Structures are given as C-alpha cells and as structure tokens.
Amino acid sequence: MGKKRRPQTTKAGPRVTSAEIPVVGAREPCPCGSGRRYKACHGREAAHAVTELVQRPFEGLPGECDWVALRELVPAATVELNLVEGLPEDIPSVTLATVLPMAWPALRRDNGAVLLGLQNDTASGDISRDLADTLQRALTAEPGTPVAAERVAGEGPRLQDLLDPKGGFSPTLHDGFEFWLEDAASATGEVAASLERANAAAIPTARLTSVEAAYWCRTPEKNHLRWVMSHPEEQLLDALARLHAAGASSLGEGTRLVGSFRAHGLTVPVWDLPGTMGAEETEKPAEAFAERLAEALASDAPLTAEQRRARGGLTNRQVTLS
C-alpha cells in the first residue's frame, strides 16, 4: 500500500491513502450504518432536473459502442485514456473505470494517477459533459483525493473536446475490482472482505475479439451475448427481421435472438446462449452472424409479411435503458 499522508481537507473531498480507501460498491451496505445500499443512501446524488437529454453522449468518441457497453453492461473494466493536450507532468496516467469504490465519480491516487468512474449517476442530460467536468477536476485534485459529484455548467467542455480522437479505445476486462487498489494483494481486514464481496457480485463477462463491441456474460440461469451496434435503429431492426424470418438470426444450436434494448442512442441485440457455450465458443458464430447481418443491412427490398411479423416481435421485446 502507499505511504500514509497527513490528513488534509480539499475542495474535492478528504485526503485518503490507498490503505484508507473504503472498498465499497454501489450495491453494498452504506458505511454510514443505515442498512441501505450505498447507491440508495450516501451514494445518491441530489435530485436534479434534466433540461436537455443528449441521446448519443458518446458519439464521435473512438469506440462509441464500447463506451455504451462499459456504461451499461460490463461490471469491471478499465481503459487508458489519451488527452488532446497530453498528460500533465505530475499525472502518469488517466484511466476510465466502470465503477470506483464508494461510487466516487473520480479518484486521484497517491502516485498522481487519475481514475474516472463511468457508471455513476450524472447531474445533467449530457453524460459526456458531466464526465469531462469530473475529469478536469480530477486533473487538479490533490494526490490521494476522491473527486465529488457536482452540478455541471451547461457551457463546459465535453469528453469529445478533451480526449484525443486518434487515441483509440481498448477496454481491459477484469474478473474483479482489484484495480481499485494500488496493492490489492496486500489488502487485509475489512478492505479485503469488502473487495471479496464486490467481486462476488460481478457477473463474469468477456469481450469477443472476432467482432466489435460484443460482450458475452455468464449468469446462473444461462449465458448471454449482448452486442452494441451503431447501425441506424430502423435499418438494423429491418435487417434482424430479415434474418429472423429466414431462421438465420441465431448463433447456433441452443441459441436464440431474444430481443434488443436501446442504450444511449444505440441498439443492443441480445442472444440467449446455453450454459455450456463460453466466450471462445461464441467467437466464430458471432463472426458468421456479422457477415449475414452485413448482407441483410445492404438490402433495401420491402419487408415481406413474414418479415414484418418478425420485426413486430423484435420491437415488442425492445426496452430503453437510457
């Protein structure tokens, strides 16, 4: 663990060292002792009114589909971010994390590195602007300091203004939340116990390598593939309906396309998979489906009656997450 520093008070919040970071997930009991989950207690942001909702807050960023996946689907993942103006000399790295302990919006480690949380509630209708504001405050925070949530001015910069468009976006998925700590192997006592609880709640998830932004996950009942796609929604639903009506929408024996949901302006088809079908076994079927989907997307022929029925079924099972 890092060396302990003399406690100080900063605008961003109390100074904490790595050894002092309470490893509490959003769904764990709140440390205040209320008996409620942290997310519903001290992790809840003040009530606010959304004045303008940005439908695709991550549009224009490298890896938009993966941004959506990490925001909505993936329990534990990190991505190294590259800034347009480069990193300040006293900041060795800026890392996007799906979630941080105590549901902190951001954290500056003892060594100066910045962690930016993605799965937090936001104070406005533009997640990109909220995250950009948090990132800017994290860059100037004292080392060892968490960054608190704040209401964001409507004219502030967005992530698209701060991140290098040529920087790429390559998520690293983790089995658990050890990345919260600089030396997780040395964790003891309540910190170790809390980390173990957080890890136990994480659904095993893997990102496929044969296609873009497709995430396999294992649940107690069955496995799933959730695939974030950037195609225009109406065109994508038509293409899925063509494949479904032709019996070509599955990923092999025992699998089926069960519907889709919307998240941050993009459509996410979902497949049920057998419990015996792991991420590696899903790679080739997904790659073959991508080829069939490309052909279906290229068709501009009117839907047949059977295809319209298939589309209606898919639409009826569609939900909106954000």
C-alpha positions as CSV (number, residue, x, y, z in Angstrom):
1,M,0.0,0.0,0.0
2,G,1.1,3.6,-0.4
3,K,2.5,5.7,2.4
4,K,0.1,7.4,4.7
5,R,-0.1,11.2,4.3
6,R,-1.1,13.8,6.8
7,P,-4.9,14.2,6.5
8,Q,-5.9,17.4,4.8
9,T,-9.1,19.0,3.6
10,T,-9.5,19.9,0.0
11,K,-12.4,21.2,-2.1
12,A,-12.7,17.9,-3.8
13,G,-13.0,15.9,-0.6
14,P,-11.0,14.4,2.2
15,R,-7.5,13.1,1.6
16,V,-7.2,9.4,1.7
17,T,-4.4,7.0,1.1
18,S,-4.6,3.7,-0.7
19,A,-4.7,1.9,2.6
20,E,-7.7,4.0,3.7
21,I,-9.9,3.8,0.6
22,P,-13.1,2.1,1.7
23,V,-13.7,-0.6,-0.9
24,V,-17.5,-0.3,-1.1
25,G,-19.5,-0.9,-4.3
26,A,-22.7,0.9,-5.2
27,R,-24.8,-2.1,-4.2
28,E,-23.1,-2.8,-0.9
29,P,-24.4,-1.6,2.5
30,C,-23.7,2.1,3.1
31,P,-20.8,2.6,5.5
32,C,-23.0,5.1,7.5
33,G,-24.8,2.1,9.0
34,S,-28.3,2.9,7.7
35,G,-28.7,-0.6,6.4
36,R,-29.5,0.7,2.9
37,R,-27.3,0.1,-0.2
38,Y,-24.7,2.8,-0.7
39,K,-26.2,3.7,-4.1
40,A,-29.6,4.5,-2.4
41,C,-28.1,6.2,0.6
42,H,-25.0,8.4,0.6
43,G,-24.2,7.5,-3.0
44,R,-27.4,9.1,-4.2
45,E,-26.9,12.5,-5.9
46,A,-29.1,15.4,-5.1
47,A,-32.3,15.5,-7.0
48,H,-32.0,17.4,-10.3
49,A,-34.0,18.2,-13.4
50,V,-32.7,17.2,-16.7
51,T,-33.1,20.2,-19.0
52,E,-31.7,18.6,-22.2
53,L,-31.1,15.0,-22.9
54,V,-28.2,14.1,-25.3
55,Q,-29.4,10.9,-27.0
56,R,-25.9,9.8,-28.0
57,P,-23.5,11.3,-25.5
58,F,-20.5,9.2,-26.7
59,E,-21.0,9.9,-30.4
60,G,-17.7,11.0,-32.1
61,L,-15.5,9.3,-29.5
62,P,-13.3,6.3,-30.6
63,G,-15.1,3.2,-29.6
64,E,-18.6,4.7,-29.0
65,C,-20.2,1.2,-28.8
66,D,-17.7,0.1,-26.2
67,W,-18.3,3.3,-24.2
68,V,-22.0,2.3,-24.1
69,A,-21.2,-1.3,-23.1
70,L,-18.9,-0.2,-20.3
71,R,-21.5,2.2,-19.1
72,E,-24.4,-0.3,-19.1
73,L,-23.2,-3.9,-19.4
74,V,-19.7,-4.6,-18.0
75,P,-19.1,-4.8,-14.3
76,A,-15.3,-4.4,-14.1
77,A,-13.2,-2.9,-16.8
78,T,-10.6,-0.2,-17.4
79,V,-9.4,1.8,-20.4
80,E,-6.3,4.0,-20.7
81,L,-7.4,7.5,-22.0
82,N,-5.3,9.8,-24.1
83,L,-5.9,13.6,-23.8
84,V,-5.7,16.0,-26.7
85,E,-3.2,18.2,-24.8
86,G,-1.3,15.2,-23.4
87,L,-0.8,14.4,-19.7
88,P,0.5,16.9,-17.2
89,E,3.9,16.0,-15.8
90,D,2.6,15.1,-12.4
91,I,-0.1,12.7,-13.8
92,P,1.3,9.4,-15.0
93,S,-2.0,8.1,-16.5
94,V,-5.7,8.7,-16.8
95,T,-7.8,5.6,-16.7
96,L,-11.5,5.2,-17.3
97,A,-13.0,2.6,-14.9
98,T,-16.5,1.2,-15.0
99,V,-17.1,1.9,-11.3
100,L,-15.0,3.1,-8.4
101,P,-15.2,2.4,-4.6
102,M,-17.9,4.3,-2.8
103,A,-19.3,5.1,-6.3
104,W,-16.8,8.0,-6.5
105,P,-17.0,10.0,-9.8
106,A,-13.2,10.1,-9.9
107,L,-10.1,9.5,-7.8
108,R,-6.6,10.7,-7.9
109,R,-4.2,8.1,-6.5
110,D,-1.3,8.8,-4.2
111,N,1.1,8.5,-7.2
112,G,-0.9,11.1,-9.1
113,A,-2.7,8.8,-11.5
114,V,-6.3,9.6,-12.2
115,L,-9.2,7.1,-12.2
116,L,-12.5,8.3,-13.8
117,G,-15.7,6.4,-13.0
118,L,-18.2,5.8,-15.8
119,Q,-21.2,4.1,-14.2
120,N,-22.3,6.9,-11.9
121,D,-25.5,8.9,-11.9
122,T,-24.9,12.2,-13.7
123,A,-26.1,15.7,-12.9
124,S,-27.4,16.7,-16.3
125,G,-28.8,15.2,-19.5
126,D,-25.3,15.1,-21.1
127,I,-23.1,12.3,-19.7
128,S,-20.2,13.4,-21.8
129,R,-20.2,16.9,-20.3
130,D,-20.6,15.6,-16.8
131,L,-17.6,13.2,-17.2
132,A,-15.5,15.9,-18.8
133,D,-16.1,18.2,-15.8
134,T,-15.2,15.4,-13.4
135,L,-12.1,14.6,-15.4
136,Q,-10.9,18.3,-15.3
137,R,-11.4,18.5,-11.6
138,A,-9.6,15.2,-11.1
139,L,-6.6,16.5,-13.0
140,T,-6.1,19.3,-10.5
141,A,-7.1,17.3,-7.3
142,E,-4.6,16.6,-4.6
143,P,-3.0,13.2,-4.8
144,G,-4.9,10.7,-2.6
145,T,-8.1,12.6,-3.1
146,P,-11.6,11.4,-4.3
147,V,-13.5,13.8,-6.5
148,A,-17.1,14.6,-5.5
149,A,-20.1,14.9,-7.9
150,E,-21.1,18.5,-8.7
151,R,-23.7,20.2,-10.9
152,V,-22.1,21.0,-14.3
153,A,-22.4,24.3,-16.2
154,G,-24.1,23.9,-19.5
155,E,-21.4,25.6,-21.5
156,G,-18.5,23.4,-20.3
157,P,-16.4,21.1,-22.5
158,R,-17.4,17.5,-23.3
159,L,-15.2,14.4,-23.5
160,Q,-15.1,14.9,-27.3
161,D,-13.2,18.2,-26.6
162,L,-10.7,16.6,-24.1
163,L,-9.9,13.2,-25.5
164,D,-7.6,12.5,-28.4
165,P,-9.8,11.3,-31.3
166,K,-6.8,9.2,-32.6
167,G,-6.1,7.7,-29.2
168,G,-8.2,4.6,-29.7
169,F,-10.3,2.8,-27.0
170,S,-9.2,-0.7,-25.9
171,P,-11.1,-1.9,-22.8
172,T,-9.4,-4.3,-20.4
173,L,-11.9,-6.5,-18.6
174,H,-11.2,-7.7,-15.1
175,D,-12.5,-10.6,-13.1
176,G,-13.0,-8.3,-10.1
177,F,-12.2,-4.9,-8.7
178,E,-8.6,-5.3,-7.6
179,F,-7.8,-2.4,-9.8
180,W,-9.3,-0.1,-7.2
181,L,-6.2,-0.6,-5.0
182,E,-2.6,0.0,-5.8
183,D,-1.6,-3.2,-4.0
184,A,-4.8,-5.3,-3.7
185,A,-2.7,-8.4,-2.9
186,S,-1.8,-6.9,0.5
187,A,-5.3,-5.9,1.4
188,T,-6.4,-7.2,4.9
189,G,-9.3,-6.9,7.3
190,E,-12.5,-5.1,6.2
191,V,-10.9,-3.8,3.0
192,A,-10.2,-7.4,1.8
193,A,-13.6,-8.6,2.9
194,S,-15.3,-5.7,1.1
195,L,-13.3,-6.4,-2.0
196,E,-14.3,-10.0,-1.9
197,R,-18.0,-9.1,-1.6
198,A,-17.7,-6.7,-4.6
199,N,-16.0,-9.4,-6.7
200,A,-18.6,-12.0,-5.8
201,A,-21.4,-9.7,-7.2
202,A,-19.6,-9.2,-10.6
203,I,-21.1,-11.2,-13.4
204,P,-18.3,-13.0,-15.4
205,T,-18.0,-11.0,-18.7
206,A,-15.8,-11.2,-21.7
207,R,-15.4,-9.0,-24.8
208,L,-15.3,-11.0,-28.1
209,T,-12.3,-10.4,-30.3
210,S,-13.8,-11.5,-33.7
211,V,-16.4,-8.7,-33.8
212,E,-16.7,-5.2,-32.3
213,A,-18.4,-4.4,-29.0
214,A,-20.0,-7.8,-28.4
215,Y,-19.9,-8.9,-24.8
216,W,-20.5,-12.5,-23.5
217,C,-21.6,-12.9,-19.9
218,R,-22.4,-15.9,-17.7
219,T,-25.4,-15.8,-15.3
220,P,-26.7,-18.6,-13.0
221,E,-29.6,-19.5,-15.4
222,K,-27.9,-19.2,-18.9
223,N,-25.2,-17.3,-20.8
224,H,-25.9,-14.2,-23.0
225,L,-24.3,-12.2,-25.8
226,R,-25.1,-8.5,-25.7
227,W,-23.8,-6.8,-28.8
228,V,-23.8,-3.0,-29.1
229,M,-24.3,-1.8,-32.7
230,S,-24.1,1.6,-34.2
231,H,-26.2,1.0,-37.3
232,P,-29.3,3.2,-37.6
233,E,-32.0,1.6,-35.5
234,E,-34.7,1.2,-38.2
235,Q,-32.3,-0.2,-40.7
236,L,-30.9,-2.6,-38.0
237,L,-34.3,-3.8,-37.0
238,D,-35.3,-4.5,-40.6
239,A,-32.1,-6.5,-41.1
240,L,-32.6,-8.5,-37.9
241,A,-36.2,-9.2,-39.0
242,R,-35.0,-10.5,-42.4
243,L,-32.6,-12.8,-40.7
244,H,-35.1,-13.9,-38.0
245,A,-37.8,-14.7,-40.6
246,A,-35.2,-16.8,-42.6
247,G,-34.2,-18.7,-39.5
248,A,-30.7,-17.1,-39.6
249,S,-30.7,-14.9,-36.5
250,S,-29.4,-17.4,-34.0
251,L,-25.7,-18.1,-33.1
252,G,-26.1,-21.9,-33.4
253,E,-27.8,-24.8,-31.8
254,G,-29.5,-23.9,-28.5
255,T,-29.1,-20.1,-29.0
256,R,-31.7,-17.6,-30.0
257,L,-32.1,-13.9,-30.5
258,V,-34.5,-12.8,-27.7
259,G,-34.8,-9.1,-28.4
260,S,-32.9,-5.9,-28.0
261,F,-32.7,-2.8,-25.9
262,R,-31.7,0.9,-26.5
263,A,-28.9,2.5,-24.6
264,H,-27.5,6.0,-25.2
265,G,-28.9,6.1,-28.7
266,L,-27.7,2.7,-29.9
267,T,-29.4,-0.6,-30.3
268,V,-28.2,-3.7,-28.4
269,P,-29.4,-7.1,-29.7
270,V,-29.4,-9.9,-27.1
271,W,-29.0,-13.6,-27.5
272,D,-29.6,-16.4,-25.0
273,L,-26.8,-19.0,-25.1
274,P,-26.6,-22.4,-23.5
275,G,-24.7,-22.6,-20.2
276,T,-22.1,-24.7,-21.9
277,M,-21.3,-22.0,-24.5
278,G,-18.4,-19.9,-23.4
279,A,-16.9,-16.8,-24.9
280,E,-14.5,-18.7,-27.1
281,E,-17.3,-20.9,-28.5
282,T,-19.2,-17.8,-29.3
283,E,-16.5,-16.2,-31.4
284,K,-17.0,-18.0,-34.8
285,P,-20.8,-18.0,-34.6
286,A,-20.7,-14.2,-33.9
287,E,-18.3,-13.6,-36.8
288,A,-20.6,-15.6,-39.2
289,F,-23.6,-13.7,-38.0
290,A,-21.8,-10.4,-38.7
291,E,-21.4,-11.5,-42.3
292,R,-25.1,-12.4,-42.6
293,L,-26.1,-9.1,-40.9
294,A,-24.0,-7.1,-43.4
295,E,-25.8,-8.7,-46.3
296,A,-29.2,-8.0,-44.7
297,L,-28.3,-4.4,-44.0
298,A,-27.4,-3.9,-47.6
299,S,-30.9,-5.0,-48.8
300,D,-33.4,-2.2,-49.5
301,A,-36.3,-4.5,-50.6
302,P,-39.6,-4.0,-48.8
303,L,-40.2,-6.4,-45.9
304,T,-42.4,-9.4,-46.6
305,A,-45.4,-10.1,-44.4
306,E,-43.4,-12.8,-42.5
307,Q,-40.5,-10.4,-42.0
308,R,-42.9,-7.6,-40.8
309,R,-44.3,-10.1,-38.2
310,A,-40.7,-10.9,-37.1
311,R,-39.9,-7.2,-36.8
312,G,-43.0,-6.6,-34.8
313,G,-41.9,-9.4,-32.4
314,L,-38.5,-7.9,-32.0
315,T,-39.9,-4.4,-31.5
316,N,-42.4,-5.6,-28.8
317,R,-39.5,-7.0,-26.8
318,Q,-37.4,-3.9,-27.1
319,V,-36.7,-1.8,-24.0
320,T,-34.9,1.5,-23.4
321,L,-32.2,1.7,-20.7
322,S,-31.2,5.3,-21.2
